[in-house]
Amino acid sequence: MSKKVYTCFCTDVIHEGHLNIIREAEKLGDVTVGVLTDSEMIRYNRFPLKTTEERVEMCREIPGVKSVYIQNTIMYDQVVKELNPDYIVHGDNWSDESMKAIKRNILELLNKYGGKLVEIPYTYSPEVEKTDRQTRQKLAMPELRRARLKKLMRLVPIVKVCEVHSGLTGLIVEKTVVADGEAIDQFEAMWISSLCDSTDKGKPDIELVDLTSRFRTINDVMEVTTKPIIFDGDTGGLTEHFVYTVRSLERMGVSAIIIEDKTGLKKNSLFGTEVQQTQDSIENFCEKISAGKKAQLSDDFMIIARIESLILEQGMEDALKRAHAYVEAGADGIMIHSRRKEPDEILLFCDSFRETDKETPIVVVPSSFNTVTEKELSDHGVNIVIYANQLLRAAYPAMENAAKSILLHHRAHEIDRSLMSIKEIITLIDEF
């Protein structure tokens, strides 16, 4: 009886490297190719350009493949339980922590019954590198990037979004993957914050940085990343100007804009009622939403309405009234904000809103109420969670500490052990 051989592909394109693995696997027995589901591809690797079904058909057509198996989790517990393979064949590219976690999982499972892991040297060739580069470039195309946020909400329990304010922070969010026990995870999208963009430029967060400058930040991020972008649009400005903002963002490939229902000179919401802030009327804000929706050209772009009622202590009833009115005006999502340390009022809003609206996406930004978990938010109907300023806040004390150390010791030796090497930073940046 032929031995059972299993290998899993996480790819949209079959290239020489994959074919080499199949050839080597064939020598061991009957080959089953696993296809990782879309939702797991997103958490482990990158957003798939083809659906699970399309990738299954692609693998079925590979010469030497006896059967195709849909792998629902990145770890191999289910595979081993259902297929009990004699061999699992894998490339020898175990360099990062997520890959090492997968290897540990495979070895632990196979050792229980005497199965073997066969490692195939990774194929390095100009053709393989070209294929990988082309795949990344396709993911970065405006049309594909813009549509991805809506697709993500259908595929994952909650979309995890992290703030970026430069090409480098974009690369960090793009490439950071963690392995925690048996789970592998990463951010699915990026948030270009008005606060962080302004602060990075040394300017106050009062809409002083003009849209031309903020669009340059988007460009810097888009040139080196592939993940969808949500843009912080502050109040959206005048309605007549907002329609042009929508068109510009849509053309660039941005997935969504979030605008807040306040008027006048912008003041950061975390100040709440400590400073004078004026909430827009429901009628005026609905007109702005409607104008933006009429201006957009594709169904992919989203206008998300941010409600400041809880920040300004106008009460839950006002927040819910506004939410339903904004959805009626065409808003594609609702962001509800709070500066309380506990998530209670946010969760109450979500539960109350979901009683009558099961579909409209809810967005939250847990900067103050940061003890709440993503699962808790998802259980209360939240679709998108934005970590809105953590990278900027992490960078400032680290840079200040380095500056102080150099001044205190009159040399850089003491701080060097706390710094990332230039070589490591350079390897983060792809060569196109």
C-alpha positions in Angstrom: 0.0 0.0 0.0 1.3 3.4 -0.9 2.3 5.8 1.8 0.2 8.9 2.5 2.0 12.1 1.8 0.7 15.6 2.7 1.9 19.1 1.8 0.1 22.4 2.1 0.3 25.4 -0.3 -0.5 29.0 0.8 -0.3 30.6 -2.6 -2.3 32.1 -5.5 0.2 31.0 -8.1 2.0 27.7 -8.6 5.6 28.2 -9.5 8.8 26.1 -9.8 9.2 25.9 -6.1 5.8 24.3 -5.6 6.3 21.9 -8.5 9.7 20.8 -7.0 7.9 20.0 -3.7 5.3 17.9 -5.6 8.1 16.0 -7.4 9.9 15.2 -4.2 6.6 14.3 -2.4 5.7 11.9 -5.3 8.8 9.8 -4.5 7.4 9.1 -1.1 3.8 8.0 -2.0 0.4 9.3 -2.9 0.3 13.1 -2.6 -2.5 15.1 -1.0 -2.1 18.9 -1.3 -3.7 21.0 1.4 -5.2 24.4 0.5 -5.4 26.9 3.4 -8.8 28.6 3.7 -9.1 32.4 2.9 -9.6 33.3 6.6 -6.4 31.4 7.6 -4.4 32.8 4.7 -5.2 36.3 6.0 -4.0 35.6 9.5 -0.9 33.7 8.5 0.4 34.9 5.2 -1.4 37.6 3.1 -4.8 38.3 1.5 -5.5 35.7 -1.2 -6.0 37.0 -4.7 -8.0 33.8 -5.5 -10.8 32.2 -3.4 -10.4 28.9 -1.6 -12.4 27.2 -4.3 -10.2 28.7 -7.1 -7.1 27.6 -5.3 -8.5 24.1 -4.8 -9.0 23.8 -8.6 -5.5 25.2 -9.3 -4.0 22.5 -7.1 -6.1 19.7 -8.6 -4.6 20.5 -12.0 -1.0 20.0 -10.8 0.5 16.7 -12.3 1.2 14.2 -9.5 -1.5 15.4 -7.1 -3.8 12.6 -6.1 -6.2 14.6 -4.0 -6.8 18.1 -2.5 -7.7 18.8 1.1 -9.1 22.1 2.5 -7.0 23.0 5.6 -9.1 25.1 8.0 -6.4 26.0 10.4 -2.8 26.9 10.0 -1.7 24.3 12.6 -1.9 20.6 11.5 -4.0 19.0 14.3 -7.0 18.5 12.1 -4.9 17.3 9.1 -3.2 14.7 11.2 -6.4 13.6 12.9 -8.3 13.2 9.6 -5.6 12.1 7.2 -3.0 10.5 9.4 -0.2 11.0 6.8 3.0 9.0 6.9 4.9 12.0 5.6 4.4 15.8 5.8 6.5 17.5 3.2 7.4 21.2 3.7 9.9 23.7 2.4 12.8 24.4 4.8 11.9 28.0 5.2 11.4 28.0 9.0 13.2 31.3 9.7 10.5 33.5 11.5 8.7 32.7 14.7 5.4 31.8 13.0 7.1 29.2 10.8 9.0 27.8 13.8 5.6 27.4 15.6 4.2 25.5 12.7 7.2 23.2 12.6 7.0 22.5 16.3 3.3 21.6 15.8 4.0 19.3 13.0 6.8 17.4 14.8 4.8 17.0 18.0 1.9 15.5 16.1 4.0 13.2 13.9 6.1 11.9 16.8 3.0 10.5 18.4 2.7 7.8 15.8 6.0 7.7 14.0 5.2 9.9 11.0 8.0 11.9 9.4 8.6 15.5 8.4 10.5 15.8 5.1 12.0 19.2 4.5 12.7 20.3 0.9 15.3 23.1 0.3 13.5 26.3 -0.6 13.7 27.1 -4.3 15.6 30.4 -5.0 15.5 31.5 -8.5 14.9 34.8 -10.5 11.6 33.3 -11.8 10.3 32.5 -8.3 11.3 35.9 -7.0 9.6 37.6 -9.9 6.4 35.7 -9.3 6.4 36.6 -5.6 7.1 40.2 -6.5 4.3 40.3 -9.0 1.9 38.9 -6.5 2.8 41.6 -3.9 2.4 44.3 -6.6 -1.1 43.0 -7.6 -2.1 43.2 -3.9 -1.0 46.9 -3.9 -3.1 47.9 -6.9 -5.7 50.5 -6.0 -8.7 48.6 -7.2 -7.8 45.4 -5.4 -6.7 47.2 -2.2 -9.8 49.4 -2.0 -12.1 46.4 -2.2 -10.3 44.3 0.4 -11.8 45.9 3.6 -15.3 44.8 2.8 -14.1 41.3 2.0 -12.1 41.1 5.2 -15.3 41.8 7.3 -16.9 38.7 5.7 -13.9 36.5 6.4 -12.6 37.3 9.9 -14.5 37.8 13.2 -13.1 41.2 13.7 -10.7 43.3 11.5 -7.6 44.4 13.4 -6.4 47.8 12.3 -3.2 49.5 13.4 -2.1 53.2 13.1 0.6 54.1 10.6 2.1 57.5 9.9 5.0 56.8 7.5 6.3 54.2 5.1 8.4 52.6 7.8 5.5 52.2 10.3 3.4 50.9 7.3 6.1 48.2 6.8 6.0 47.3 10.5 2.2 46.8 10.4 2.5 45.0 7.0 5.1 42.5 8.1 4.6 41.9 11.8 3.3 38.3 12.4 3.2 36.7 15.8 3.0 33.1 17.0 1.3 32.7 20.3 1.0 29.1 21.3 -0.9 27.5 18.5 -2.2 30.8 17.0 -0.6 32.9 14.3 -1.9 36.4 13.7 -1.3 39.8 12.1 -3.0 43.1 11.5 -5.4 43.1 8.5 -5.5 46.8 7.8 -4.0 50.2 8.5 -5.3 53.5 10.0 -3.9 56.8 8.9 -4.7 59.0 11.8 -5.0 62.8 11.7 -3.5 63.0 15.3 -0.5 60.8 14.4 0.1 62.3 11.0 0.0 65.8 12.5 2.2 64.9 15.5 4.8 63.2 13.3 5.1 66.5 11.5 5.4 68.4 14.8 2.0 70.1 14.2 -1.1 70.4 16.5 -4.0 68.1 15.9 -6.4 70.9 14.7 -6.7 70.0 11.0 -3.7 72.3 10.4 -2.0 69.7 8.2 -3.7 70.1 4.8 -5.1 67.3 2.7 -2.3 67.5 0.1 0.2 66.7 2.8 -1.9 64.0 4.3 -2.3 62.4 0.9 1.5 62.3 0.6 1.5 60.2 3.8 -1.0 57.8 2.2 1.3 57.7 -0.9 4.3 56.9 1.2 2.5 54.0 2.9 0.9 52.7 -0.3 4.2 52.5 -2.1 5.6 49.9 0.3 2.5 48.0 1.6 -0.5 46.0 0.3 -3.0 46.1 3.2 -6.2 48.2 3.0 -6.2 51.7 4.5 -8.8 53.5 6.6 -8.4 57.3 6.5 -9.1 59.6 9.5 -11.0 62.4 7.8 -11.6 64.5 11.0 -14.9 66.4 10.4 -14.7 66.0 6.6 -14.6 69.8 6.3 -17.2 71.6 4.2 -19.6 69.4 2.4 -18.5 71.0 -0.9 -14.9 70.0 -0.2 -15.7 66.6 1.2 -17.0 65.2 -2.1 -13.6 65.9 -3.6 -11.9 64.2 -0.7 -14.0 61.1 -1.3 -13.2 61.0 -5.0 -9.4 61.5 -4.3 -9.2 58.8 -1.7 -11.3 56.4 -3.8 -8.9 57.0 -6.8 -5.9 56.3 -4.6 -7.2 53.0 -3.4 -8.1 53.9 0.1 -10.9 51.6 1.5 -12.7 53.9 3.9 -12.9 57.4 5.4 -14.2 58.0 8.9 -15.6 61.5 9.6 -16.8 62.8 13.0 -20.0 64.7 13.7 -18.4 67.9 15.0 -18.1 71.4 13.6 -15.6 74.3 14.0 -12.0 74.1 14.9 -11.1 70.5 15.6 -10.2 69.5 19.2 -9.1 66.0 20.0 -12.0 63.9 21.4 -9.9 62.7 24.4 -10.4 66.2 25.8 -14.1 65.6 25.9 -16.0 68.4 27.6 -12.8 69.9 29.0 -12.6 72.1 25.9 -15.3 73.6 23.8 -16.5 71.2 21.1 -19.6 71.6 19.0 -21.5 68.6 17.7 -23.0 69.0 14.3 -26.7 68.8 13.8 -28.1 65.4 12.6 -29.5 67.1 9.5 -26.2 68.8 8.5 -24.1 65.7 9.1 -26.6 63.5 7.1 -26.3 65.9 4.2 -22.5 65.5 4.3 -22.8 61.7 4.3 -25.3 61.7 1.4 -23.1 64.1 -0.7 -20.1 61.9 -0.2 -22.0 58.7 -1.1 -23.3 60.4 -4.3 -19.8 61.5 -5.2 -18.1 58.0 -5.0 -17.9 55.9 -8.2 -17.4 52.4 -6.8 -19.3 50.2 -4.4 -16.1 49.3 -2.6 -15.4 52.6 -0.9 -16.9 53.2 2.6 -17.9 56.3 4.4 -18.0 55.6 8.1 -19.8 58.1 10.5 -18.1 58.7 13.9 -20.5 59.6 16.7 -19.2 62.0 19.4 -22.3 61.9 21.7 -20.7 59.8 24.4 -17.5 61.9 24.3 -19.6 65.1 24.7 -21.9 63.5 27.4 -25.0 63.9 25.3 -26.2 60.4 26.3 -26.9 57.0 24.9 -30.2 57.9 23.4 -28.7 60.7 21.3 -25.9 58.4 20.1 -28.3 55.7 19.0 -30.6 58.3 17.3 -27.7 59.6 15.4 -26.4 56.2 14.4 -29.7 55.2 12.8 -30.1 58.6 11.1 -26.5 58.3 9.6 -27.2 54.8 8.3 -30.4 56.0 6.7 -28.4 58.8 5.1 -26.1 56.2 3.5 -23.2 55.7 6.0 -21.5 52.3 5.4 -20.5 52.0 9.0 -20.8 53.6 12.5 -17.8 54.4 14.7 -18.7 54.9 18.4 -16.2 56.6 20.7 -15.7 57.0 24.4 -13.0 58.3 26.7 -14.1 56.2 29.7 -11.6 53.7 31.1 -14.1 50.9 31.1 -15.9 49.6 27.9 -19.4 49.4 29.5 -21.0 52.3 27.6 -19.4 51.2 24.3 -20.7 47.6 24.7 -24.1 48.9 25.7 -24.3 51.1 22.6 -23.3 48.1 20.4 -25.9 45.8 22.0 -28.6 48.4 21.7 -27.7 49.2 18.1 -27.6 45.5 17.1 -31.2 45.1 18.4 -32.5 46.9 15.4 -29.5 46.8 13.0 -27.8 43.5 12.5 -25.7 44.4 9.4 -24.1 47.9 9.5 -20.5 47.5 10.5 -19.5 48.9 13.9 -16.0 50.4 14.5 -14.4 51.1 17.9 -11.1 52.6 19.0 -10.2 51.3 22.4 -7.6 53.8 23.4 -9.0 54.7 26.8 -11.0 51.5 27.5 -8.0 49.3 26.5 -8.7 46.3 28.7 -11.4 45.0 26.5 -10.4 42.1 24.2 -11.1 41.7 20.5 -13.3 38.7 21.3 -15.4 40.7 23.7 -15.9 43.4 21.1 -16.7 40.8 18.4 -19.2 39.1 20.8 -21.0 42.5 21.1 -21.2 43.0 17.3 -18.1 45.0 16.6 -16.6 44.5 13.1 -13.5 46.7 13.2 -11.1 47.6 16.0 -8.6 50.4 15.5 -5.4 50.7 17.5 -5.2 54.4 16.7 -1.9 55.8 18.2 0.1 53.0 19.9 3.0 53.0 17.4 3.6 56.7 17.7 3.3 56.6 21.5 5.9 53.7 21.6 8.3 55.6 19.3 8.5 58.9 21.2 9.8 57.6 24.6 12.2 55.2 22.8 13.7 58.1 20.8 13.8 60.5 23.7 15.6 57.8 25.8 18.2 57.4 23.1 18.7 61.2 22.9 19.1 61.5 26.6 21.6 58.6 26.8 23.8 60.1 24.2 23.8 63.5 26.0 24.5 62.0 29.4 27.3 59.7 28.3 28.7 61.8 25.4 28.7 58.7 23.2 26.3 56.2 21.8 27.7 53.0 23.3 25.3 52.8 26.3 22.1 53.0 24.3 23.3 50.7 21.5 22.1 47.5 23.2 18.6 48.9 23.2 18.6 49.7 19.5 17.7 47.7 16.5 20.6 47.3 14.1 20.7 49.2 10.8 21.1 45.8 9.1 17.8 44.6 10.6 16.0 47.8 9.6 17.3 47.5 6.0 16.1 43.9 5.7 12.6 45.1 6.5 12.6 47.1 3.3 11.9 45.3 0.1 13.9 45.9 -3.0 11.6 46.2 -6.0 
